Amino acid sequence: MYMAVVIAGVKLLRRRPERRYRCDPLPDDDPELGTSAFPVVLIQIPMFNEREVYQLSIGAVCGLSWPSDRLVVQVLDDSTDPVIKEMVRMECERWAHKGVNITYQIRQDRKGYKAGALKEGMKHGYVRECEYVAIFDADFQPDPDFLRRTIPFLVHNSDIALVQARWRFVNADECLMTRMQEMSLDYHFTVEQEVSSSVCAFFGFNGTAGIWRISAVNEAGGWKDRTTVEDMDLAIRASLKGWKFVYLGDVQVKSELPSTFKAFRFQQHRWSCGPANLFRKMLMEIVKNKKVTIWKKIHVIYNFFLIRKIVAHIVTFTFYCLIIPATIFVPEVRIPKWGCVYIPTIITLLNSVGTPRSFHLLFFWILFENVMSLHRTKATLIGLLEAGRANEWVVTAKLGNALKMKSSNKSSFKKSFMRIWDRLNVTELGVAAFLFSCGWYDLAFGKDHFFIYLFFQGAAFFIVGIGYVGTIVPQS
């Protein structure tokens, strides 16, 4: 509700970043200055066995509209497949022959994963000449004018450390699961990032499609690999140093959503476990900080971490998938309608503002999000307790052009059916059995008609439990 009020105020008062900060275009027609009016920008593309998408990201970055002598491109390849490494290296050489200042960087090991690769890339001598660094994951494709629309905010405002762009999804219509992801992420970018940027000039860096002031990165202590959310870690440390962030919702960068449930689950584990683990490690550092206001501390601790990264996941699963069903067996316990109907309905409708075209899918989105809350709750607890999988890092698989190669022939269907035993998710099946039991009991003895919700939610857990979610991935 708070964010809904703020975003409404931002839209009504037209508090766009262009109105709050100076962002005059850089002069590109001054014969005396030439290209010296443009700062030297470093572009980093971290990748790991990105067979399907490496050409897309490298090609998009090399096509940026920026003076070639003021641009340095680093491809930070941690691939373990020698064939893919050679393909990426040859692609870099191809662009180098075209006059692009691109370097191919590899390491002896994957220590620190993405954070380690980015940190290693910053150690090269030529980086000292760069003022800003833009980061793009292997499946991200910036438009040619990306730098011209973002750099001015950094050039003309010395207190800004980060400019974050919005993600745009090229495969949102791939299947129902990608449509659900689009709804959640569009709300994140349309509301959460916009509100945080407008209220206190702080938000979590999304790890890609953003550009940093290198001096701010260095002042904050550089990249650290203590959690799986190195992007959020750096953003908080920079914010505690007094730096401001700007979110540009009008600048959109094409990217890809996970098309398989396995890839999506690994991604959500990292996105849920990492923030909880980072909260555990940084809480006292935030509390003791003397450079930021008490309001900003409250925003970071309560709104950013506690509510959105921890409580939201745990409450969603425990309340809607455990407590409400369990009350069926205890008639003395009555949950008021405002708690189980009205407030959830309002929250759901507010979440739909990011993706109006998918409003008719809200019912499916609720069921899917409740299923995913099981994984997010588990990952959040692992992060808070710093259990065994707290620092597990699995790269999200991308399909790229393989999305166009899908086949619906009978042999493919038969193979996928034969692999169903490998796709079973026992935990989801267990929750589905519990919900179905509660539903049948309520149908027989209840009076509140909860069985309608319980049967639908149980079906959602069952469908995920048998692995019938996402697309059939072709063998490339």
Salt bridges, closest charged atoms under 4 A:
GLU18 OE1 - ARG16 NE 3.66
ASP24 OD2 - ARG22 NE 2.76
ASP28 OD2 - ARG148 NH1 3.31
GLU50 OE2 - LYS398 NZ 3.23
ASP78 OD2 - ARG107 NH2 2.60
ASP81 OD2 - ARG51 NH2 3.89
GLU86 OE2 - ARG89 NH2 2.36
GLU91 OE2 - ARG94 NH2 2.83
GLU93 OE2 - ARG89 NH1 2.31
GLU120 OE1 - LYS123 NZ 3.52
ASP137 OD1 - LYS114 NZ 2.83
ASP145 OD2 - ARG149 NH1 3.95
ASP159 OD2 - LYS244 NZ 3.42
ASP173 OD1 - ARG179 NH1 3.55
ASP173 OD1 - ARG357 NH2 2.87
GLU174 OE2 - LYS406 NZ 3.11
GLU182 OE1 - ARG357 NH2 2.90
ASP186 OD1 - ARG166 NH2 3.31
GLU192 OE1 - HIS188 ND1 2.76
GLU192 OE2 - ARG308 NE 3.77
ASP233 OD2 - ARG226 NE 2.77
ASP233 OD1 - ARG237 NE 2.79
ASP250 OD2 - ARG16 NH2 2.35
GLU369 OE1 - ARG376 NH1 2.90
GLU386 OE1 - ARG280 NE 3.27
GLU386 OE2 - LYS281 NZ 3.18
GLU392 OE1 - HIS269 NE2 3.72
GLU392 OE1 - ARG389 NH2 2.74
GLU428 OE2 - HIS375 NE2 2.34
ASP448 OD2 - ARG334 NH1 3.19
